[in-house]
Structure formats: C-alpha cells, structure tokens
Amino acid sequence: MLHAEDLPLEEIDRLGERVMHAVNEKRATWRHWNLAAEASRQTMHLRFASAEDREAVVGLVVDAAERASLQITPPELASIPIPFR
C-alpha cells in the first residue's frame, strides 16, 4: 500500500505529462476538472493506504499536468474584494 509521500516527484511529473497528453488527445481545451478526471483514471491501478493519500497524489498529478499545459486564459490582474462581489 502506497502513501502519498512514497511516490517520487519525478514519477508525479511523468504522470502529469501523461495526463496532459491523454486529455490533449480528446479535447482542444481543458479545465482543471478534465485533468483531475484523467489523473484519477491514470492512478486507478495504484493501491493507496487511504483515500487521503489517493486525493493528495491526484492533486499533485493535476498540478504537474497544469504546469505542463499551455494556459490560454490570462490570470486575474487584481482580485475583487469580497464585499464588492
């Protein structure tokens, strides 16, 4: 059984690349949730010690896939204070 910290960062990055390429084969554009669904599929074969470990690894893989992706949506230049939303 794996714990989240058992997977080396190189493996996380490799999984992130695979996730990004798999989503790229199906879609022209994608969002965080598309990557999360594919990361869950790609890590399904791994046996984790707990659901928290699985969620942590999927989150790390999604972060790696987002870093490997080209963002076409510009980031917010300024945040809107909560009272004005």
Protein Blocks (a to p, Z undefined) as FASTA:
>chain_A
ZZfklpcfklmmmmmmmmmmmmmmmpmbdcfklmmmmmmmmmmmpccfbfklmmmmmmmm
mmmmmmmpccfbdcdfbdcdfklZZ
